Amino acid sequence: MKNVLTAVVAALALAWAGAAQAQTVLKYATQLPKTHQLTKADYRFAELVAEKSGGRLKVEVYPAGQLYSGPSLVKAVTSGAIEMGIVYGGAWTGPLPLIDLFDIPFLFGDYGAVQRALRGRTGELLRSEMEKRGVRVLSWGAYGESFSLASNKHPLRLPKDFEGMKVRANQPMAAAALKALGASPVMMSSAEVYVALQRGTVDGASSGPSTIAQRKWHEVAKYTTLANASYSIWPVMINLKSWNALPADLKKVLEEAGAVHEAMTFANAAREDDESIKLLRERQEAVHVLTGEERAEWARRMEAVRTEWLSRAGKEGADVLKWVGEGR
């Protein structure tokens, strides 16, 4: 009898130990390459989750669009096809026009202003609206300045320089901005741009200086214009049902790791932009920073972009513009 009881106790102990060590795996998709500072932060996020959860929670990162990218990534997380992901705000344009706020050129002067908006009423509203659509936002990632222009024709200083040019755009707000400047926008992924510039399919491309440098567009484009006009945000998302299924302590782990991810990316964004700009100055014929007068002319043209956004964002759009203006 004693032996039987000993065996039962041992079996229960093993079962309890197994239960204690049971691991929840969350797949995490991003379209950015491993070398990008945001993806490096994604891997650090995964490490922190494993450490803080004692191995009970594992985040598997799939970079470079291995699983999903852009709007398809949004659909995958909202539907539960994948548990987690990070994507540029513009991928939410269809279901949530409000998020395009951060891609309105010249609305924010730097990432400090962006952070104030995300920590205030604007951020609260966006989180609430995204939750209604099936995702929980754990943090906001900072990509870096996102409306610089690489050109293989001539430097782009004034709107007249865009006339007759075909310029790549990566999302609808960038396309609207290029159109306002007088260019013909061409939507394509960043992976397609190098060959398109090389073959003359496009005359230029919009993105951040980090992308221009890391994707080596400087090899096929002689010029870059730094507009310092737009500061892209990348929400770190988890499917709402997956979130609700987690115990409170693991939710806390994800929130704490998310806070570290956010701080890390905002700190690194400006540094990576500076390093990329330095490389472009070394490799290209000219890197031009818009003067005050040039910025004013670009901003005047961009009023059309803000007006179009307001027509989609409605009253809530007018509200957040007011909050941003008031710094809350």
KEKE-3310 file (N, C-alpha, C; in steps of 0.2 Angstrom, whole numbers, plus 5000, padded with zeros to 4 digits):
npx = (5004:5010:5019:5011:5005:5016:5020:5009:5009:5021:5018:5008:5016:5024:5015:5010:5022:5024:5013:5016:5027:5021:5020:5016:5015:5017:5016:5024:5024:5033:5037:5049:5067:5080:5090:5085:5082:5070:5066:5077:5073:5061:5066:5073:5062:5055:5065:5064:5051:5052:5061:5055:5044:5048:5050:5037:5030:5032:5038:5039:5048:5045:5054:5056:5044:5041:5030:5018:5014:5011:4994:4989:4995:4989:4976:4978:4982:4970:4961:4965:4973:4987:4995:5002:5010:5019:5017:5017:5009:5001:4996:4984:4975:4963:4953:4955:4955:4959:4972:4981:4984:4998:5005:5002:5010:5022:5014:5019:5033:5044:5049:5046:5035:5026:5026:5020:5007:5003:5004:4993:4976:4974:4982:4975:4962:4965:4970:4958:4950:4956:4955:4942:4942:4948:4961:4974:4984:5000:5012:5020:5029:5044:5048:5056:5061:5050:5047:5057:5066:5072:5081:5084:5085:5086:5090:5077:5069:5059:5041:5040:5050:5046:5038:5032:5038:5039:5036:5039:5028:5024:5012:4995:4994:5007:5007:4997:5003:5014:5007:5001:5013:5015:5020:5019:5012:5018:5013:5022:5031:5045:5055:5055:5059:5073:5077:5067:5071:5084:5080:5073:5060:5053:5056:5060:5059:5050:5053:5060:5076:5083:5079:5082:5096:5098:5092:5100:5097:5104:5114:5108:5102:5105:5103:5096:5083:5080:5066:5060:5047:5037:5033:5034:5023:5023:5012:5013:5005:4993:4982:4965:4957:4967:4974:4965:4964:4975:4983:4983:4996:5004:5000:5004:5018:5019:5015:5025:5036:5033:5033:5047:5051:5045:5051:5065:5064:5060:5071:5081:5078:5081:5094:5098:5093:5102:5114:5111:5110:5122:5129:5123:5127:5140:5140:5131:5128:5123:5115:5101:5094:5079:5076:5070:5061:5058:5052:5041:5034:5032:5024:5013:5007:5004:4993:4982:4982:4980:4966:4960:4962:4954:4942:4940:4942:4933:4923:4930:4943:4945:4944:4956:4966:4964:4968:4981:4986:4985:4993:4990)
npy = (4994:5006:5008:5010:5022:5030:5030:5036:5049:5053:5053:5063:5074:5075:5078:5090:5098:5097:5105:5117:5120:5122:5129:5143:5148:5162:5168:5180:5192:5202:5214:5219:5219:5208:5217:5229:5242:5241:5228:5222:5227:5219:5206:5208:5211:5198:5190:5196:5193:5179:5178:5186:5178:5166:5156:5152:5159:5161:5170:5170:5176:5181:5188:5200:5199:5185:5178:5187:5204:5222:5227:5213:5208:5215:5210:5197:5197:5203:5193:5182:5173:5173:5176:5188:5204:5217:5232:5245:5260:5265:5253:5251:5260:5257:5251:5259:5275:5286:5283:5287:5300:5302:5301:5313:5325:5337:5339:5335:5339:5332:5316:5318:5326:5317:5306:5313:5314:5301:5296:5303:5309:5306:5294:5286:5285:5279:5266:5261:5261:5252:5241:5238:5233:5221:5219:5221:5234:5234:5242:5256:5257:5266:5270:5279:5295:5297:5302:5305:5308:5299:5301:5298:5308:5322:5334:5336:5350:5360:5360:5361:5353:5341:5339:5329:5317:5300:5293:5282:5276:5271:5269:5275:5288:5294:5293:5302:5314:5315:5316:5329:5337:5336:5325:5309:5296:5280:5265:5253:5239:5240:5231:5231:5242:5245:5239:5245:5258:5257:5252:5263:5263:5269:5286:5291:5288:5287:5286:5282:5288:5278:5266:5270:5269:5256:5248:5250:5260:5271:5267:5267:5279:5296:5306:5312:5319:5327:5328:5329:5327:5318:5306:5290:5278:5261:5250:5238:5223:5212:5198:5200:5190:5181:5188:5190:5177:5174:5172:5184:5187:5184:5193:5205:5203:5204:5217:5224:5221:5226:5240:5242:5239:5250:5261:5258:5258:5271:5278:5274:5277:5290:5290:5280:5286:5296:5290:5284:5294:5300:5290:5291:5304:5301:5292:5297:5309:5321:5326:5334:5345:5352:5369:5383:5391:5382:5371:5378:5380:5367:5362:5370:5365:5353:5354:5350:5336:5335:5340:5330:5319:5323:5322:5308:5304:5311:5318:5314:5315:5328:5331:5325:5332:5344:5341:5337:5350:5356:5350:5338)
npz = (5000:5004:4994:4983:4987:4987:4973:4968:4973:4968:4954:4954:4958:4947:4938:4942:4941:4928:4924:4929:4922:4909:4893:4885:4868:4858:4842:4833:4821:4809:4796:4794:4791:4800:4804:4806:4818:4825:4824:4831:4843:4844:4846:4858:4866:4866:4872:4885:4889:4890:4901:4911:4913:4917:4908:4905:4895:4878:4865:4848:4836:4819:4807:4793:4784:4784:4787:4787:4781:4781:4777:4777:4788:4798:4797:4800:4814:4819:4816:4823:4816:4818:4833:4837:4832:4824:4815:4803:4805:4795:4789:4795:4789:4782:4791:4802:4800:4809:4814:4804:4807:4812:4800:4794:4785:4793:4804:4817:4826:4830:4838:4851:4852:4846:4856:4867:4862:4861:4874:4879:4877:4863:4861:4870:4864:4852:4856:4862:4851:4842:4850:4849:4837:4838:4843:4856:4860:4865:4865:4857:4843:4837:4822:4815:4806:4792:4779:4770:4754:4741:4726:4708:4699:4701:4714:4726:4730:4729:4726:4712:4707:4708:4697:4684:4688:4694:4709:4722:4734:4750:4757:4759:4764:4761:4747:4745:4749:4740:4728:4731:4731:4717:4711:4703:4711:4715:4721:4730:4737:4749:4746:4732:4727:4725:4712:4704:4704:4699:4686:4681:4682:4692:4697:4709:4727:4742:4760:4776:4781:4786:4780:4766:4767:4773:4764:4753:4743:4740:4731:4719:4717:4716:4725:4741:4749:4765:4774:4786:4790:4794:4806:4809:4817:4825:4830:4843:4843:4850:4848:4853:4859:4862:4871:4881:4886:4893:4909:4923:4928:4917:4908:4914:4912:4898:4896:4904:4896:4884:4887:4889:4876:4869:4875:4871:4857:4854:4859:4851:4838:4833:4834:4825:4813:4812:4810:4798:4789:4790:4783:4770:4766:4764:4753:4743:4730:4734:4749:4754:4766:4770:4769:4779:4772:4761:4768:4772:4760:4756:4766:4764:4753:4758:4765:4758:4760:4774:4774:4766:4775:4786:4780:4780:4794:4801:4815:4826:4821:4820:4833:4838:4832:4838:4851:4849:4845:4857:4865:4872)
capx = (5000:5014:5022:5006:5004:5022:5019:5003:5012:5026:5014:5005:5021:5027:5010:5010:5028:5023:5008:5020:5031:5017:5022:5011:5019:5014:5019:5025:5026:5035:5040:5056:5073:5083:5095:5082:5082:5063:5066:5081:5069:5057:5069:5074:5055:5054:5069:5062:5045:5054:5065:5050:5038:5051:5049:5030:5027:5037:5037:5043:5048:5046:5055:5056:5038:5041:5023:5013:5016:5006:4987:4988:4997:4983:4970:4980:4981:4963:4957:4968:4977:4993:4994:5005:5014:5020:5016:5017:5002:4998:4993:4978:4972:4956:4949:4955:4958:4962:4979:4985:4986:5005:5008:5001:5017:5023:5010:5023:5040:5049:5046:5044:5028:5022:5025:5015:5001:5002:5003:4988:4970:4975:4984:4969:4957:4968:4970:4951:4947:4959:4952:4935:4943:4950:4968:4976:4990:5005:5016:5020:5036:5046:5052:5061:5058:5048:5045:5063:5065:5078:5079:5089:5085:5089:5088:5070:5069:5053:5036:5041:5055:5042:5034:5034:5042:5035:5039:5037:5025:5023:5006:4991:4996:5013:5004:4993:5008:5017:5002:5001:5019:5016:5023:5014:5014:5018:5013:5026:5035:5052:5059:5054:5062:5080:5077:5063:5076:5089:5078:5070:5052:5052:5062:5062:5056:5049:5053:5064:5083:5086:5077:5086:5103:5099:5090:5105:5094:5109:5118:5104:5099:5111:5101:5091:5080:5077:5060:5058:5040:5033:5036:5029:5023:5022:5009:5014:4998:4991:4975:4962:4956:4973:4976:4960:4965:4981:4982:4985:5003:5007:4998:5009:5024:5019:5015:5031:5041:5031:5036:5054:5051:5043:5057:5070:5063:5060:5078:5085:5075:5084:5101:5098:5092:5108:5119:5109:5111:5129:5131:5120:5131:5146:5139:5128:5131:5120:5109:5098:5089:5074:5077:5064:5057:5056:5047:5034:5031:5030:5018:5007:5005:5002:4986:4977:4983:4976:4959:4957:4961:4949:4935:4939:4942:4927:4923:4936:4949:4945:4946:4963:4970:4964:4972:4988:4988:4985:4998:4987)
capy = (5000:5012:5009:5013:5029:5034:5030:5041:5055:5055:5054:5069:5079:5076:5081:5097:5101:5098:5110:5123:5122:5122:5135:5146:5151:5167:5169:5187:5194:5209:5214:5222:5214:5207:5222:5236:5243:5239:5221:5221:5228:5214:5200:5209:5210:5191:5188:5199:5189:5173:5179:5188:5173:5160:5151:5150:5162:5161:5174:5168:5182:5180:5194:5201:5197:5178:5176:5192:5211:5227:5225:5206:5207:5218:5205:5190:5198:5204:5187:5177:5168:5174:5180:5195:5207:5224:5234:5252:5263:5265:5247:5252:5265:5255:5250:5265:5281:5290:5282:5291:5306:5302:5302:5320:5329:5343:5340:5334:5342:5327:5311:5320:5327:5310:5303:5316:5312:5294:5296:5307:5307:5303:5287:5282:5284:5274:5260:5259:5259:5246:5235:5237:5229:5214:5219:5225:5237:5233:5247:5259:5257:5271:5268:5285:5299:5292:5305:5307:5306:5297:5303:5297:5313:5328:5335:5338:5355:5363:5356:5361:5348:5334:5338:5323:5312:5294:5292:5276:5277:5264:5269:5280:5295:5296:5294:5308:5319:5315:5319:5336:5340:5337:5319:5303:5291:5273:5260:5247:5237:5243:5226:5231:5249:5245:5237:5250:5264:5255:5252:5269:5262:5275:5291:5292:5284:5290:5282:5285:5288:5271:5262:5272:5267:5249:5244:5252:5263:5276:5264:5268:5285:5300:5312:5312:5325:5326:5333:5329:5329:5313:5301:5284:5273:5254:5247:5231:5221:5205:5197:5202:5184:5178:5192:5188:5170:5174:5174:5191:5188:5184:5200:5210:5202:5207:5225:5227:5220:5231:5247:5242:5239:5257:5266:5256:5260:5279:5281:5271:5279:5296:5288:5276:5290:5300:5285:5282:5301:5300:5285:5294:5309:5298:5288:5300:5315:5326:5325:5340:5346:5357:5375:5385:5393:5376:5368:5382:5379:5360:5362:5374:5360:5347:5356:5346:5330:5335:5340:5323:5315:5325:5319:5301:5303:5314:5322:5311:5317:5335:5331:5323:5338:5349:5338:5338:5357:5358:5346:5333)
capz = (5000:5005:4988:4979:4988:4985:4966:4966:4975:4963:4948:4955:4958:4940:4934:4945:4939:4921:4923:4931:4916:4903:4890:4880:4863:4854:4836:4832:4814:4807:4789:4794:4792:4806:4805:4808:4826:4828:4824:4836:4849:4845:4849:4865:4869:4866:4878:4892:4890:4892:4907:4916:4914:4919:4902:4904:4889:4873:4859:4842:4831:4812:4803:4785:4781:4783:4788:4785:4780:4779:4779:4778:4795:4803:4797:4803:4821:4821:4815:4827:4812:4822:4840:4839:4827:4824:4808:4802:4807:4788:4787:4798:4786:4780:4797:4807:4797:4814:4815:4799:4810:4812:4794:4791:4785:4796:4810:4822:4824:4832:4841:4858:4851:4845:4862:4871:4859:4862:4881:4881:4875:4857:4862:4874:4859:4847:4859:4862:4844:4840:4854:4846:4831:4840:4846:4861:4859:4871:4865:4851:4841:4833:4816:4813:4801:4787:4773:4766:4747:4737:4719:4704:4693:4703:4721:4727:4735:4729:4722:4705:4706:4707:4691:4679:4692:4697:4715:4725:4740:4754:4760:4756:4766:4757:4741:4745:4750:4734:4724:4733:4729:4710:4708:4702:4716:4713:4727:4729:4744:4749:4743:4725:4725:4722:4705:4701:4703:4694:4679:4679:4683:4696:4697:4716:4732:4749:4765:4780:4779:4788:4774:4761:4769:4774:4757:4748:4738:4738:4725:4712:4718:4718:4730:4746:4753:4771:4775:4793:4790:4796:4811:4809:4823:4823:4836:4845:4844:4852:4847:4859:4862:4865:4877:4887:4888:4897:4917:4925:4929:4911:4905:4917:4909:4891:4897:4906:4891:4879:4889:4887:4869:4867:4876:4867:4850:4853:4860:4845:4831:4831:4833:4818:4807:4811:4807:4791:4786:4789:4777:4764:4764:4761:4747:4738:4727:4738:4754:4755:4771:4768:4772:4782:4766:4757:4772:4772:4754:4756:4771:4761:4748:4762:4768:4755:4764:4780:4773:4764:4781:4790:4777:4782:4801:4804:4821:4830:4818:4822:4840:4840:4829:4843:4857:4847:4845:4864:4868:4876)
cpx = (5004:5017:5018:5005:5010:5022:5014:5006:5017:5023:5011:5010:5024:5021:5009:5016:5027:5018:5012:5024:5028:5019:5017:5016:5014:5018:5019:5028:5028:5038:5047:5061:5076:5087:5092:5081:5075:5063:5071:5077:5064:5060:5071:5067:5054:5059:5067:5055:5047:5057:5059:5045:5041:5050:5042:5027:5033:5034:5041:5042:5050:5047:5054:5050:5038:5034:5018:5017:5010:4999:4986:4990:4992:4978:4972:4980:4974:4959:4959:4972:4984:4991:4996:5008:5015:5020:5016:5010:4998:4994:4986:4973:4964:4952:4949:4959:4962:4970:4984:4987:4994:5009:5006:5007:5017:5018:5014:5030:5046:5045:5044:5037:5023:5021:5020:5008:4999:5001:4996:4981:4970:4977:4978:4964:4959:4968:4963:4948:4950:4957:4946:4936:4947:4957:4969:4983:4995:5010:5016:5028:5038:5050:5058:5057:5056:5045:5052:5062:5071:5076:5085:5089:5089:5087:5081:5070:5062:5048:5037:5046:5052:5038:5036:5037:5037:5039:5036:5034:5023:5016:5002:4992:5002:5011:5001:4998:5012:5013:5002:5007:5020:5018:5017:5016:5013:5018:5017:5029:5042:5057:5059:5058:5068:5080:5073:5067:5081:5087:5074:5062:5050:5058:5064:5058:5055:5049:5058:5072:5086:5084:5081:5093:5103:5097:5095:5102:5099:5113:5114:5101:5104:5109:5096:5089:5077:5072:5059:5051:5035:5036:5032:5029:5021:5019:5011:5008:4998:4984:4971:4960:4962:4975:4971:4961:4971:4979:4985:4992:5007:5005:5003:5015:5024:5019:5021:5037:5039:5033:5043:5055:5050:5049:5063:5070:5063:5067:5082:5084:5080:5092:5102:5097:5099:5113:5118:5111:5118:5132:5129:5125:5138:5145:5135:5131:5129:5115:5107:5093:5085:5076:5070:5059:5054:5051:5040:5030:5028:5023:5012:5003:5001:4995:4981:4977:4979:4968:4956:4957:4956:4942:4934:4938:4936:4928:4929:4942:4950:4947:4953:4968:4970:4968:4979:4991:4989:4990:4996:4984)
cpy = (5006:5013:5012:5020:5033:5035:5036:5048:5058:5057:5061:5075:5080:5080:5089:5101:5102:5104:5117:5125:5123:5129:5137:5150:5156:5168:5177:5189:5201:5208:5217:5217:5214:5213:5228:5236:5241:5232:5218:5221:5222:5208:5202:5209:5202:5188:5190:5195:5182:5173:5181:5182:5166:5154:5149:5153:5163:5165:5172:5173:5179:5186:5194:5198:5189:5175:5181:5199:5215:5225:5218:5204:5209:5212:5199:5191:5199:5198:5181:5172:5168:5178:5187:5197:5214:5226:5242:5254:5263:5259:5247:5257:5263:5255:5256:5271:5286:5289:5285:5298:5307:5302:5308:5324:5335:5344:5339:5336:5337:5321:5312:5322:5321:5307:5306:5315:5305:5292:5300:5305:5304:5295:5283:5280:5279:5267:5257:5257:5253:5240:5233:5232:5222:5213:5223:5228:5237:5239:5250:5259:5263:5269:5273:5289:5295:5295:5308:5305:5305:5298:5301:5302:5319:5329:5338:5343:5359:5359:5356:5355:5341:5333:5333:5317:5306:5293:5287:5279:5271:5264:5275:5287:5298:5297:5300:5314:5320:5318:5327:5340:5340:5330:5314:5298:5284:5268:5254:5245:5240:5238:5227:5238:5249:5244:5242:5256:5263:5255:5258:5268:5267:5280:5293:5288:5288:5284:5285:5284:5281:5266:5263:5269:5259:5245:5246:5256:5269:5273:5266:5275:5290:5305:5309:5318:5323:5331:5334:5331:5324:5308:5295:5280:5266:5251:5240:5228:5214:5204:5197:5195:5180:5181:5190:5181:5169:5176:5181:5192:5188:5191:5205:5209:5205:5215:5228:5226:5225:5238:5247:5243:5247:5261:5264:5259:5268:5282:5279:5275:5285:5294:5284:5281:5294:5296:5284:5289:5302:5296:5288:5299:5307:5295:5291:5307:5321:5324:5332:5341:5352:5363:5377:5387:5387:5372:5371:5380:5372:5359:5365:5369:5354:5348:5351:5339:5330:5336:5334:5319:5316:5322:5312:5300:5307:5318:5320:5314:5325:5336:5330:5329:5343:5347:5339:5345:5359:5354:5341:5327)
cpz = (5000:4998:4983:4980:4986:4977:4964:4968:4970:4956:4948:4955:4951:4936:4936:4942:4931:4919:4924:4925:4910:4900:4885:4875:4859:4848:4835:4825:4813:4800:4789:4794:4799:4809:4807:4816:4829:4828:4830:4843:4850:4848:4856:4869:4870:4872:4885:4894:4893:4899:4913:4918:4916:4914:4901:4898:4885:4867:4854:4837:4824:4808:4796:4781:4779:4783:4785:4784:4779:4781:4780:4786:4800:4803:4800:4811:4823:4821:4820:4823:4815:4828:4840:4832:4828:4816:4808:4802:4800:4786:4790:4794:4784:4786:4802:4804:4802:4815:4810:4801:4810:4806:4790:4791:4789:4802:4816:4821:4826:4836:4848:4857:4850:4852:4867:4868:4861:4869:4883:4878:4868:4857:4865:4868:4854:4850:4860:4856:4841:4844:4852:4840:4832:4842:4852:4859:4865:4871:4858:4849:4837:4828:4814:4808:4795:4780:4770:4759:4744:4730:4714:4698:4695:4710:4721:4732:4735:4725:4715:4703:4705:4701:4686:4682:4694:4703:4719:4732:4744:4757:4758:4758:4762:4750:4740:4745:4744:4729:4725:4731:4721:4707:4706:4706:4713:4719:4726:4736:4743:4746:4735:4723:4722:4714:4701:4700:4698:4687:4677:4679:4687:4696:4704:4721:4739:4754:4770:4778:4781:4783:4768:4761:4769:4768:4752:4742:4735:4732:4719:4712:4720:4724:4735:4748:4759:4773:4782:4794:4793:4801:4812:4815:4821:4830:4837:4847:4846:4851:4853:4863:4865:4871:4883:4890:4893:4905:4918:4925:4922:4907:4907:4913:4902:4892:4899:4900:4885:4881:4888:4880:4866:4868:4872:4860:4849:4854:4854:4838:4829:4830:4826:4812:4806:4808:4800:4787:4785:4783:4770:4761:4761:4754:4741:4735:4731:4743:4756:4761:4769:4772:4775:4777:4762:4761:4772:4766:4753:4760:4768:4756:4752:4765:4765:4758:4770:4779:4771:4770:4785:4787:4779:4790:4804:4810:4825:4827:4820:4829:4842:4837:4835:4849:4855:4848:4853:4868:4873:4873)
residu = (MET:LYS:ASN:VAL:LEU:THR:ALA:VAL:VAL:ALA:ALA:LEU:ALA:LEU:ALA:TRP:ALA:GLY:ALA:ALA:GLN:ALA:GLN:THR:VAL:LEU:LYS:TYR:ALA:THR:GLN:LEU:PRO:LYS:THR:HIS:GLN:LEU:THR:LYS:ALA:ASP:TYR:ARG:PHE:ALA:GLU:LEU:VAL:ALA:GLU:LYS:SER:GLY:GLY:ARG:LEU:LYS:VAL:GLU:VAL:TYR:PRO:ALA:GLY:GLN:LEU:TYR:SER:GLY:PRO:SER:LEU:VAL:LYS:ALA:VAL:THR:SER:GLY:ALA:ILE:GLU:MET:GLY:ILE:VAL:TYR:GLY:GLY:ALA:TRP:THR:GLY:PRO:LEU:PRO:LEU:ILE:ASP:LEU:PHE:ASP:ILE:PRO:PHE:LEU:PHE:GLY:ASP:TYR:GLY:ALA:VAL:GLN:ARG:ALA:LEU:ARG:GLY:ARG:THR:GLY:GLU:LEU:LEU:ARG:SER:GLU:MET:GLU:LYS:ARG:GLY:VAL:ARG:VAL:LEU:SER:TRP:GLY:ALA:TYR:GLY:GLU:SER:PHE:SER:LEU:ALA:SER:ASN:LYS:HIS:PRO:LEU:ARG:LEU:PRO:LYS:ASP:PHE:GLU:GLY:MET:LYS:VAL:ARG:ALA:ASN:GLN:PRO:MET:ALA:ALA:ALA:ALA:LEU:LYS:ALA:LEU:GLY:ALA:SER:PRO:VAL:MET:MET:SER:SER:ALA:GLU:VAL:TYR:VAL:ALA:LEU:GLN:ARG:GLY:THR:VAL:ASP:GLY:ALA:SER:SER:GLY:PRO:SER:THR:ILE:ALA:GLN:ARG:LYS:TRP:HIS:GLU:VAL:ALA:LYS:TYR:THR:THR:LEU:ALA:ASN:ALA:SER:TYR:SER:ILE:TRP:PRO:VAL:MET:ILE:ASN:LEU:LYS:SER:TRP:ASN:ALA:LEU:PRO:ALA:ASP:LEU:LYS:LYS:VAL:LEU:GLU:GLU:ALA:GLY:ALA:VAL:HIS:GLU:ALA:MET:THR:PHE:ALA:ASN:ALA:ALA:ARG:GLU:ASP:ASP:GLU:SER:ILE:LYS:LEU:LEU:ARG:GLU:ARG:GLN:GLU:ALA:VAL:HIS:VAL:LEU:THR:GLY:GLU:GLU:ARG:ALA:GLU:TRP:ALA:ARG:ARG:MET:GLU:ALA:VAL:ARG:THR:GLU:TRP:LEU:SER:ARG:ALA:GLY:LYS:GLU:GLY:ALA:ASP:VAL:LEU:LYS:TRP:VAL:GLY:GLU:GLY:ARG)
# end
